[in-house]
Amino acid sequence: MQKEILDKQRLLNEKGHLNVAGFQKKMLLEYDRKDIKAAGFKIKEWDYYIVMNDDYAVALTIADNSYLSFLSASILDFNDKEYVTSNIMKFFTFGKFKLPSTTAKGDIKYHDKKIDIAFLNDGEKRILRCKMLDFKDKKPFECELELFDEPNESMVIAIPFKENKKAFYFNQKINCMKAKGYALYGEKRYEFGDESLGTLDWGRGVWTYDNTWYWGSASGYVNGKTFGFNIGYGFGDTTSASENMIFYDGVAHKLEDVTFHIPVKDGKNDYMSPWTFTSNDKRFEMEFVPVLDRFDKTNILVLLSDQHQVFGKFTGTAVLDDGTVIKLKDFMGFAEKVRNKW
């Protein structure tokens, strides 16, 4: 069942439970950290941006996960099949990053001796800035990227967890924002413009301890119009809605269930071999040829984060609500499998 939420209302009731579960094409639900009734150390809030084109990408994260938070930057070169990531962990922040309660407007700024990072949003455009003097091997990194022309519709989902009524997953994915700017790593400069597009993964919630999720995303141009998709599952109770959507020329088209078929070799996921994607409604059928696996693993006592974010090229078909078939050929995007215990 795909339940669409059409009315503006508070996300949580007086008990800290979701007022309603389902999906939206615009953010109407009102989030307030103070409404959460779960223990403070369970609250997780994050803003993740990725700006990319067919040749390279920059990914930036500010995440306030209460007792273990982090700031992260990555530069990815698809031609050289190389990436560099720097993660800075912070302990016991408990909301001190002051992440906004909405995607409509609001700034986040953080500065210390290792990193200077800011996500600025005045309601018309978004400015992403990051500077690190020692990104890797004493090489500096900096970027300034502007996102604008945000599409009218995006993917918003609010779903519970069966194990705990005070746990919830509230998430918005905004694909196909136009982008311009630059990134510098050492002496190499990366220019973003023309075919570059940005995506925001904005999340607020309370999770259960051990979760594995699958997420895929892409933004680009088809027939001279913006086209993108968001696919995923494995996280929370999706009885009311999945987070699968296609975006074409600023309009969202809802899908039902999409399955990731990751090849297995010697009993383990073989992330760099070709994947396939299928949907129960036959509206998303893709082959995926990996180019680069951004792998990151953190294992600290009872905390675990095992991430494979695989970038590559999608080829196949996506069907809009009116039956129009969009054909993709070597369309750059990513798909990931992540397990977290925290």
KASUL-V119193 format. One record per residue. N is the residue number from 0. RES is the residue in one small letter. SS is DSSP state (H for helix, E for strand, L for the rest). NEAR is the number of other ideal C-beta (glycine too) atoms within 8 Angstrom. Layout:
n=<N;N>
res=<RES;RES>
ss=<SS;SS>
near=<NEAR;NEAR>
//
This chain:
n=<0;1;2;3;4;5;6;7;8;9;10;11;12;13;14;15;16;17;18;19;20;21;22;23;24;25;26;27;28;29;30;31;32;33;34;35;36;37;38;39;40;41;42;43;44;45;46;47;48;49;50;51;52;53;54;55;56;57;58;59;60;61;62;63;64;65;66;67;68;69;70;71;72;73;74;75;76;77;78;79;80;81;82;83;84;85;86;87;88;89;90;91;92;93;94;95;96;97;98;99;100;101;102;103;104;105;106;107;108;109;110;111;112;113;114;115;116;117;118;119;120;121;122;123;124;125;126;127;128;129;130;131;132;133;134;135;136;137;138;139;140;141;142;143;144;145;146;147;148;149;150;151;152;153;154;155;156;157;158;159;160;161;162;163;164;165;166;167;168;169;170;171;172;173;174;175;176;177;178;179;180;181;182;183;184;185;186;187;188;189;190;191;192;193;194;195;196;197;198;199;200;201;202;203;204;205;206;207;208;209;210;211;212;213;214;215;216;217;218;219;220;221;222;223;224;225;226;227;228;229;230;231;232;233;234;235;236;237;238;239;240;241;242;243;244;245;246;247;248;249;250;251;252;253;254;255;256;257;258;259;260;261;262;263;264;265;266;267;268;269;270;271;272;273;274;275;276;277;278;279;280;281;282;283;284;285;286;287;288;289;290;291;292;293;294;295;296;297;298;299;300;301;302;303;304;305;306;307;308;309;310;311;312;313;314;315;316;317;318;319;320;321;322;323;324;325;326;327;328;329;330;331;332;333;334;335;336;337;338;339;340;341>
res=<m;q;k;e;i;l;d;k;q;r;l;l;n;e;k;g;h;l;n;v;a;g;f;q;k;k;m;l;l;e;y;d;r;k;d;i;k;a;a;g;f;k;i;k;e;w;d;y;y;i;v;m;n;d;d;y;a;v;a;l;t;i;a;d;n;s;y;l;s;f;l;s;a;s;i;l;d;f;n;d;k;e;y;v;t;s;n;i;m;k;f;f;t;f;g;k;f;k;l;p;s;t;t;a;k;g;d;i;k;y;h;d;k;k;i;d;i;a;f;l;n;d;g;e;k;r;i;l;r;c;k;m;l;d;f;k;d;k;k;p;f;e;c;e;l;e;l;f;d;e;p;n;e;s;m;v;i;a;i;p;f;k;e;n;k;k;a;f;y;f;n;q;k;i;n;c;m;k;a;k;g;y;a;l;y;g;e;k;r;y;e;f;g;d;e;s;l;g;t;l;d;w;g;r;g;v;w;t;y;d;n;t;w;y;w;g;s;a;s;g;y;v;n;g;k;t;f;g;f;n;i;g;y;g;f;g;d;t;t;s;a;s;e;n;m;i;f;y;d;g;v;a;h;k;l;e;d;v;t;f;h;i;p;v;k;d;g;k;n;d;y;m;s;p;w;t;f;t;s;n;d;k;r;f;e;m;e;f;v;p;v;l;d;r;f;d;k;t;n;i;l;v;l;l;s;d;q;h;q;v;f;g;k;f;t;g;t;a;v;l;d;d;g;t;v;i;k;l;k;d;f;m;g;f;a;e;k;v;r;n;k;w>
ss=<L;L;L;E;L;L;L;L;E;E;L;E;L;L;L;L;L;E;L;L;L;E;E;E;L;L;L;L;E;E;L;L;H;H;H;L;L;L;L;H;H;H;E;E;E;E;E;E;E;E;E;E;L;L;L;E;E;E;E;E;E;E;E;E;L;L;L;E;E;E;E;E;E;E;E;E;E;L;L;L;L;E;E;E;E;E;E;E;E;E;E;L;L;L;L;L;L;L;L;L;L;L;L;L;L;L;L;E;E;E;E;L;L;L;L;E;E;E;E;E;E;L;L;L;L;E;E;E;E;E;E;E;E;E;E;E;L;L;E;E;E;E;E;E;E;E;E;E;L;L;L;L;L;L;E;E;E;E;E;E;E;L;L;E;E;E;E;E;E;E;E;E;E;E;E;E;E;E;E;E;E;E;E;E;E;L;L;E;E;E;E;E;L;L;L;L;E;E;E;E;E;E;E;E;E;E;L;L;L;E;E;E;E;E;E;E;E;E;E;E;E;E;L;L;E;E;E;E;E;E;E;E;E;L;L;L;L;L;L;L;L;L;L;L;E;E;E;E;L;L;E;E;E;E;L;L;L;E;E;E;E;L;L;E;E;L;L;E;E;L;L;L;L;L;E;E;E;E;E;L;L;L;L;E;E;E;E;E;E;E;E;E;E;E;E;E;E;E;E;E;L;L;E;E;E;E;E;E;E;E;E;E;E;E;E;E;E;E;E;L;L;L;L;L;E;E;E;E;E;E;E;E;E;E;E;E;E;E;E;E;E;L>
near=<5;10;10;10;11;5;5;5;9;9;13;13;8;3;7;11;10;11;9;9;11;13;16;13;10;8;10;11;15;10;11;9;10;4;10;10;7;11;4;8;7;10;14;13;13;13;12;12;16;13;16;12;11;5;6;11;12;16;12;15;12;13;13;14;13;14;8;10;12;11;13;12;17;13;13;14;10;13;6;5;7;7;9;10;9;11;9;9;7;9;7;6;12;10;12;6;11;6;12;10;9;9;9;7;7;8;8;12;7;11;6;5;2;7;12;9;14;12;13;10;13;6;5;4;8;13;11;16;12;13;10;13;6;8;11;8;3;4;9;11;16;10;14;9;17;11;14;11;5;7;13;6;9;13;14;13;14;16;15;12;12;4;5;8;7;11;14;15;14;11;14;12;14;13;16;13;16;11;14;9;12;10;13;11;11;6;3;6;7;11;5;13;8;4;8;12;16;15;15;14;12;12;12;11;12;11;11;8;6;7;11;10;10;12;10;15;15;12;15;12;8;10;4;4;8;14;15;14;15;14;16;13;13;7;8;8;9;9;6;11;13;13;14;15;12;15;18;12;6;9;9;10;10;11;14;11;10;15;9;11;8;9;9;7;7;3;4;6;8;9;11;6;8;8;13;8;18;9;14;7;7;6;10;16;9;12;10;14;9;13;8;12;10;13;8;9;7;8;7;6;3;6;10;11;13;9;12;12;11;15;14;13;10;14;11;11;10;12;11;11;5;4;6;6;8;12;6;13;5;8;11;13;14;11;14;11;13;12;11;11;10;9>
//
